[in-house]
Amino acid sequence: MLSRKMAKSRSFLIGILVLSCWTAIANAERMIYKDPKIPINHRIKDLMNRMTLEEKIGQMTQIDRSVASTEVMKKYYIGSVLSGGGSVPAPQASAETWVDMVNDFQKGSLSTRLGIPMIYGIDAVHGNNNVYNATIFPHNIGLGATRDPVLVKKIGAATALEVRATGITYAFAPCIAVCRDPRWGRCYESYSEDPAIVQAMTELVPGLQGDLPANFRKGVPYVGGKEKVLACAKHFVGDGGTTKGINENNTVTNWHGLLNIHMPAYYDTIIKGVSTVMVSYSSWNGVKMHANRELVTGFLKNKLRFRGFVISDWQGLDRITSPPHANYTYSILEGVDAGIDMLMIPYNYTEFIDGLTFLVKNNFIPMSRIDDAVKRILRVKFMMGLFENPLADYSMTKYLGSQEHRELAREAVRRTLVLLKNGGSSDKALIPLSKKSPKILVAGTHADNIGNQCGGWTIQWQGQTGNITVPRFLRP
C-alpha cells in the first residue's frame, strides 16, 4: 500500500516537473519582449534576462555613421548610430539616400540574435540642418527674442517631420543652456540669459515628441507616433555659465545659483516627457559633468526621477582627463559610474567596449549600473515603437524642405528681428522706410550669402560660407 502511494507521489512530482519545463520552454519560445500588447516593463525584463554582457554593452555604445556598417552593427550589437556635424552619406544627399543608409544600419541590428533595433541620432538644432534642402530655422538666440513658445513648438513639429523624412528618429535638441556671458562662442545656441525665457522655450520638446497624454507619469519618456522624434535636453548642466565664457570651462556657482539659473529648464523638459538628456563638457566647481555622479545620478535620476536615458556628448569620455584620452579606462569608469547610459564614442568603439567589459568583469563597475543603463535605453526604444516599426520608408520624404515649413521659417525670421534704435530721434525715425525710396542698399559679407546667414550647425558643424543649401522650389 505504501509503495503504491510513493509511486503515485513520484508520478505527480514528475508530472509537475515536466509541466514546469514545458512552461519554461513555451515562455522562451514566446519572446514576450516582441509582443506590443505586453506592458513595457515586462518586455524590458524579458529581454534583459536574455541578454549577455556583450549585448548590453553594445546597447550603451553610439558610433558615427562613418565607421558603421551592417557587419559592425551585427558583430558588436551597437545600440545607436549618429551623424556628427557634416557626417552625411553623400554630398547633397537626397532624403531617399538618407533613408536607405539608416535602413542598412538597422538591418544589421535586426539580424542579431535578439534583433534589438538601433536608434539613429542627428544634431537637428535649427531644423534638420545637416541635410541638404532641409528647412533652416533661426537659431535659438533668435527664437528666444520672439518670446513666442507657440511658434517654437510649431518649429519643433516641423523639424520632427523633416528628421523623420530622412529615416532618423532622434534629434539632439533642444539646447537649454542659459548663456550668462556673451563671450561664449556658443551663445547663439542659447535662447536667453534669462532662465524664465529658456523655460518657456522648452515647448520645442512637445513639438518634437508630441503632447503628453492625460495623466501621463512625469519623468517617463514619450514619443507620440511615427511623425515625432526623440528629443534631447542639453547640455546638463551649466554649460552657459562658464568662467569668462570659455567653452567647456568651469561654471563657478553655489548650489542655489545652479538650481535657480541653470537647472529650471530641465525641470520643464522632464515634466514634458523629454526622452534623453545630454551631459555637458563643462565642469561645475571643478568637477567634470561627465564624471559628476552627484548631479547625474543623485539629482537628475534620483531627485528629479528622470526615466529616460542620459547620453554623453561627442567624445565626452575623452575630455574627462587633460589632455583628452590620457587614461581612457579611467574615463570609462568615471563616466559610466557617474550615471551616463549611452556613450557617444564615436570612432574608437572597440576600445570603449573592451574597456567597459574589463571594468565590469573585474568588479570595478557593478552589473547593476549596466542594467540600469540598458533598462533606460530599452524603455525609450519600446516606448517609441521602434521594435514594431524599425525601418523607415519613403512616405515622409515629401516633408523635407516643404513649402509649408519654409513659410514657417520666414515667419520665424520676421519674428526674431529686434529694433534697438529707430533713427537718430523720434522725429527722424528710419522705419517705416519711405515708399518713395527707389532703392535700398543691403551691404556686407552676409548680404547675399545664405551660408553666413544661417550660421553654425548648417550642413557642417561650424557652418559654411556660400550657397550651401538651396531651396528646392527655387532651383531651376
C-alpha positions in Angstrom: 0.0 0.0 0.0 2.8 2.4 1.0 4.7 1.6 -2.2 1.7 2.4 -4.3 1.3 5.8 -2.6 5.0 6.5 -3.1 4.8 5.6 -6.8 1.8 8.0 -7.2 3.7 10.7 -5.5 6.7 10.2 -7.8 4.4 10.3 -10.8 2.8 13.5 -9.6 6.2 15.2 -9.0 7.5 14.1 -12.4 4.3 15.5 -13.9 4.8 18.9 -12.2 8.5 18.9 -13.3 7.6 18.1 -16.9 4.8 20.8 -16.9 7.3 23.3 -15.5 9.8 22.5 -18.2 7.2 22.8 -20.9 6.1 26.2 -19.4 9.7 27.5 -19.4 10.2 26.3 -23.0 7.0 27.9 -24.1 7.9 31.3 -22.4 11.3 31.1 -24.0 9.8 30.5 -27.4 7.2 33.1 -26.9 9.6 36.0 -26.8 7.5 38.2 -24.6 9.6 41.3 -25.4 8.3 41.2 -29.0 4.7 41.4 -28.0 3.4 45.1 -28.2 0.4 44.1 -26.1 2.6 43.3 -23.1 3.4 46.2 -20.6 6.7 47.8 -21.4 8.3 47.0 -18.0 7.6 43.3 -18.6 9.0 43.4 -22.1 12.2 45.1 -20.8 12.6 42.5 -18.1 12.1 39.6 -20.5 14.6 41.0 -23.0 17.2 41.8 -20.4 17.0 38.3 -19.0 18.0 37.0 -22.4 20.9 39.5 -23.0 24.6 38.8 -22.5 27.0 41.3 -21.1 28.4 41.8 -24.6 24.9 42.6 -25.9 24.2 45.0 -23.0 27.4 47.0 -23.5 26.6 47.2 -27.3 23.4 48.9 -26.4 25.3 51.5 -24.5 27.5 52.3 -27.5 26.8 55.1 -30.0 29.1 55.3 -33.1 29.4 57.7 -36.0 27.9 56.6 -39.3 31.4 56.9 -40.9 32.6 53.8 -39.0 29.2 52.0 -39.0 28.2 49.1 -41.3 25.7 46.2 -41.2 28.6 44.0 -40.2 29.7 46.3 -37.3 26.1 46.7 -36.1 25.7 42.9 -36.0 29.1 42.0 -34.6 29.1 44.5 -31.7 25.3 44.8 -31.1 25.6 48.6 -31.5 22.7 50.4 -29.8 22.8 53.7 -31.7 24.4 55.5 -34.6 24.7 59.2 -35.2 25.7 61.8 -37.8 28.2 64.2 -36.3 28.2 67.7 -37.8 28.8 67.3 -41.5 28.7 63.5 -41.4 26.5 62.6 -44.4 26.0 59.6 -46.7 27.0 61.8 -49.7 27.3 65.5 -50.6 23.9 67.0 -51.2 22.3 63.6 -50.4 18.6 63.2 -51.0 16.1 62.2 -48.3 15.8 58.8 -50.0 19.6 58.3 -49.8 19.4 59.1 -46.0 16.6 56.6 -45.6 18.5 53.9 -47.4 21.6 54.4 -45.3 19.7 54.4 -42.0 17.8 51.3 -43.0 21.0 49.5 -44.0 22.4 50.0 -40.5 19.1 49.0 -39.0 19.1 45.7 -40.9 22.4 44.9 -39.3 20.9 45.4 -35.9 17.8 43.4 -36.7 20.0 40.5 -37.9 21.5 40.0 -34.4 20.4 37.1 -32.1 17.7 39.2 -30.3 17.0 41.7 -33.1 17.2 44.8 -31.0 16.8 47.9 -33.3 19.2 50.8 -33.1 18.4 54.5 -32.7 19.8 57.0 -35.2 20.6 60.5 -33.9 21.4 63.8 -35.5 22.0 67.4 -34.4 18.8 68.9 -35.7 19.2 72.1 -33.7 17.6 74.6 -36.1 15.7 72.3 -38.5 17.3 69.2 -39.9 20.3 71.3 -40.6 22.8 68.6 -41.6 20.7 67.7 -44.6 20.8 69.5 -48.0 17.5 71.1 -48.9 16.1 70.9 -45.4 14.3 73.9 -44.0 16.7 76.0 -41.9 15.0 77.8 -38.9 16.6 80.7 -36.9 19.0 79.7 -34.1 17.8 79.6 -30.5 19.1 83.1 -29.7 16.7 84.4 -32.4 13.8 82.3 -31.3 14.3 83.4 -27.7 13.9 87.0 -28.9 10.4 86.2 -30.3 9.2 85.4 -26.7 6.8 83.0 -28.5 6.6 79.4 -27.2 3.8 78.5 -29.6 5.9 79.4 -32.6 8.8 77.4 -31.1 6.5 74.4 -30.7 5.4 74.6 -34.4 9.1 74.7 -35.4 9.7 71.6 -33.3 6.8 69.8 -35.0 8.1 70.8 -38.5 11.7 69.7 -37.5 10.4 66.3 -36.4 8.7 65.7 -39.8 11.9 66.7 -41.6 14.0 64.5 -39.4 11.7 61.6 -40.0 11.8 62.4 -43.7 15.4 61.1 -43.7 14.6 58.0 -41.7 16.0 59.4 -38.5 14.3 59.1 -35.1 16.4 61.1 -32.7 17.2 64.9 -32.6 19.9 66.2 -30.3 17.7 69.2 -29.3 16.8 71.5 -27.6 19.9 73.2 -26.2 18.6 74.8 -23.0 21.8 76.5 -21.9 21.4 79.8 -20.1 24.2 82.0 -21.7 25.5 84.3 -18.9 28.5 85.7 -20.8 28.3 86.8 -24.5 31.9 85.9 -25.0 30.8 82.2 -25.0 31.2 81.1 -28.7 28.0 79.0 -28.5 25.8 81.8 -27.1 23.8 81.6 -30.4 22.6 78.1 -29.2 21.0 79.6 -26.1 17.5 81.0 -26.0 18.4 83.7 -23.5 20.4 84.8 -20.4 17.0 84.8 -18.6 16.2 81.3 -17.2 12.4 82.1 -17.4 12.7 82.6 -21.2 14.6 79.4 -21.6 12.0 77.6 -19.6 9.2 78.9 -21.9 11.1 77.8 -25.0 11.1 74.2 -23.8 7.9 73.9 -25.8 10.2 72.6 -28.5 10.1 69.3 -26.7 6.4 68.6 -27.2 6.8 70.0 -30.7 9.4 67.3 -31.4 7.9 64.5 -29.4 4.2 65.2 -29.2 1.9 66.3 -26.3 1.8 64.0 -23.3 -1.5 62.1 -22.9 -3.6 63.0 -19.9 -2.4 61.6 -16.6 0.9 60.5 -18.1 3.5 59.8 -15.5 6.0 62.6 -15.0 9.7 61.8 -15.8 8.8 59.0 -18.2 9.9 59.5 -21.8 7.3 59.9 -24.5 7.1 60.0 -28.3 3.7 60.3 -29.9 3.9 58.3 -33.1 5.7 58.0 -36.4 5.7 61.7 -37.1 7.6 62.5 -33.9 11.2 62.0 -32.8 13.1 61.6 -29.6 14.2 65.0 -28.1 17.4 65.6 -26.0 17.7 68.3 -23.4 21.3 69.6 -23.3 23.9 70.2 -22.0 23.4 69.1 -18.4 24.2 71.4 -16.6 25.7 74.9 -16.5 27.3 75.0 -20.0 26.2 78.6 -20.4 27.8 79.8 -17.2 31.4 79.1 -17.6 34.1 81.5 -16.3 34.8 84.3 -18.9 32.5 82.4 -21.3 35.3 80.0 -22.2 33.8 76.9 -24.0 33.9 73.7 -22.0 35.3 75.6 -19.0 34.3 75.7 -15.3 31.0 77.0 -14.1 31.6 78.5 -10.6 28.4 79.0 -8.7 26.9 77.7 -5.5 24.0 75.2 -5.3 21.5 78.0 -5.1 22.9 79.6 -8.3 22.9 76.3 -10.1 19.3 75.4 -9.2 17.9 78.9 -9.9 19.8 79.8 -13.1 20.9 76.7 -15.0 18.5 73.9 -13.8 14.9 75.3 -14.2 14.6 74.4 -17.9 15.5 70.8 -17.1 12.5 70.6 -14.7 10.3 71.7 -17.5 11.7 69.3 -20.2 11.4 66.3 -17.8 7.8 67.2 -16.9 7.1 67.4 -20.7 8.4 63.9 -21.2 11.8 64.5 -22.7 13.4 61.2 -23.7 17.1 61.9 -23.3 19.4 64.3 -21.5 22.9 65.0 -22.8 25.8 65.8 -20.4 27.9 68.9 -20.7 31.6 69.1 -21.5 31.9 71.8 -18.8 32.6 71.4 -15.1 30.7 72.6 -12.0 33.0 74.0 -9.3 35.9 72.0 -10.7 34.2 68.6 -11.2 33.7 67.5 -14.8 30.0 67.0 -15.6 30.8 63.7 -17.4 32.1 62.5 -14.0 29.6 64.1 -11.7 27.7 61.3 -10.0 26.1 63.7 -7.6 24.3 65.6 -10.3 23.8 63.0 -13.0 22.6 60.1 -10.8 21.9 61.8 -7.5 19.9 64.8 -8.8 18.8 64.1 -12.3 17.9 60.5 -12.0 17.0 60.1 -8.3 15.8 63.6 -7.3 14.0 64.6 -10.5 13.1 61.0 -11.3 14.1 61.2 -14.9 13.4 57.8 -16.5 14.8 58.3 -20.0 18.5 57.7 -20.8 21.5 60.0 -20.2 23.9 60.3 -23.2 27.4 61.7 -23.3 28.5 64.5 -25.7 30.8 63.8 -28.6 33.9 62.1 -27.2 32.8 63.3 -23.8 34.6 60.5 -22.0 37.9 61.5 -23.6 37.6 65.0 -22.1 37.3 63.9 -18.5 41.1 63.9 -18.5 43.5 66.6 -19.5 44.9 66.1 -22.1 41.9 64.2 -23.6 42.1 60.4 -23.8 45.1 60.4 -21.4 43.7 57.5 -19.3 40.7 56.1 -21.2 40.0 53.2 -18.8 39.7 55.7 -16.0 37.5 57.9 -18.1 35.1 55.0 -18.9 35.0 54.2 -15.2 34.2 57.7 -14.2 31.6 58.4 -16.9 29.7 55.2 -16.5 29.8 55.3 -12.7 28.5 58.9 -12.9 25.3 57.6 -14.5 25.8 58.1 -18.2 23.8 55.4 -20.0 24.7 55.8 -23.7 28.2 56.8 -24.7 28.8 58.8 -27.9 32.2 57.4 -28.7 32.1 58.0 -31.8 35.1 56.3 -33.5 37.1 54.1 -31.1 34.1 51.9 -30.2 36.2 48.7 -29.8 38.4 50.4 -27.3 35.4 51.5 -25.3 33.7 48.1 -25.5 36.8 46.3 -24.4 37.5 48.8 -21.6 34.0 48.6 -20.2 33.9 44.8 -20.4 37.1 44.7 -18.4 35.8 47.0 -15.8 32.6 45.0 -15.3 34.3 41.6 -15.3 36.8 42.8 -12.7 34.1 44.3 -10.5 35.1 48.0 -10.9 31.6 48.7 -12.3 28.7 46.7 -10.8 26.4 44.8 -13.1 23.5 46.8 -11.6 24.9 50.0 -13.2 25.0 48.3 -16.6 21.4 47.0 -16.1 20.2 50.5 -15.2 21.7 51.9 -18.3 20.3 49.2 -20.6 16.9 49.3 -19.0 16.6 53.0 -19.7 17.7 52.6 -23.3 15.3 49.8 -23.9 12.5 51.7 -22.2 12.9 54.5 -24.8 13.1 52.1 -27.7 10.0 50.2 -26.6 8.1 53.4 -25.8 8.7 54.9 -29.3 7.5 51.7 -31.0 10.9 51.0 -32.6 10.5 47.3 -32.2 7.3 47.3 -34.1 8.4 49.8 -36.8 12.2 49.7 -37.0 12.6 50.5 -40.7 11.8 53.8 -42.5 10.2 54.2 -45.9 10.0 57.0 -48.5 6.5 58.1 -47.5 7.7 61.0 -45.4 10.4 62.3 -47.8 7.9 64.9 -49.1 8.3 66.8 -45.8 11.9 67.7 -46.3 12.1 71.4 -47.2 8.3 71.6 -47.8 6.8 74.9 -48.8 4.7 75.0 -45.6 7.9 74.6 -43.4 9.7 77.3 -45.4 6.8 79.7 -44.8 7.0 78.9 -41.1 10.8 79.7 -41.2 10.1 83.0 -42.9 7.6 83.9 -40.2 10.1 82.9 -37.5 12.8 85.1 -39.1 10.5 88.1 -39.2 9.6 87.5 -35.5 13.2 87.3 -34.4 14.1 90.8 -35.6 14.6 93.3 -32.8 14.7 97.0 -33.4 17.2 98.5 -31.0 17.0 102.1 -32.2 14.8 103.8 -34.8 16.9 106.6 -36.3 18.5 109.5 -34.5 15.4 110.7 -32.7 11.6 110.2 -32.6 11.0 112.9 -35.2 13.7 111.4 -37.5 12.6 107.8 -37.5 14.2 105.5 -40.0 11.4 103.0 -40.1 9.0 102.7 -41.7 11.0 103.4 -44.9 9.7 105.9 -47.3 7.7 104.3 -50.1 9.3 106.9 -52.4 12.8 105.3 -51.9 13.7 103.8 -55.3 16.4 101.5 -54.0 17.6 100.1 -50.7 21.3 99.1 -50.3 22.0 95.9 -48.4 25.7 95.7 -47.8 28.3 93.4 -46.1 29.7 89.9 -46.5 26.4 88.4 -45.2 24.2 90.3 -47.6 23.8 87.6 -50.2 25.3 84.6 -48.5 22.9 82.0 -47.2 25.6 80.1 -45.5 26.8 83.0 -43.5 23.3 84.0 -42.6 22.4 80.5 -41.3 25.5 80.3 -39.1 26.8 77.3 -37.3 25.3 73.8 -37.4 24.3 74.2 -41.0 25.4 71.4 -43.3 28.7 71.4 -41.4 29.4 71.6 -37.7 30.6 75.2 -37.8 28.6 76.2 -40.8 30.0 77.0 -44.2 30.0 80.1 -46.4 28.3 80.3 -49.8 25.1 78.8 -51.2 25.3 75.7 -49.1 21.7 74.8 -49.0 19.5 75.8 -51.9 15.7 75.8 -51.5 14.2 73.1 -53.7 11.4 75.3 -55.0 13.9 77.9 -56.2 16.1 75.5 -58.2 15.7 75.6 -62.0 
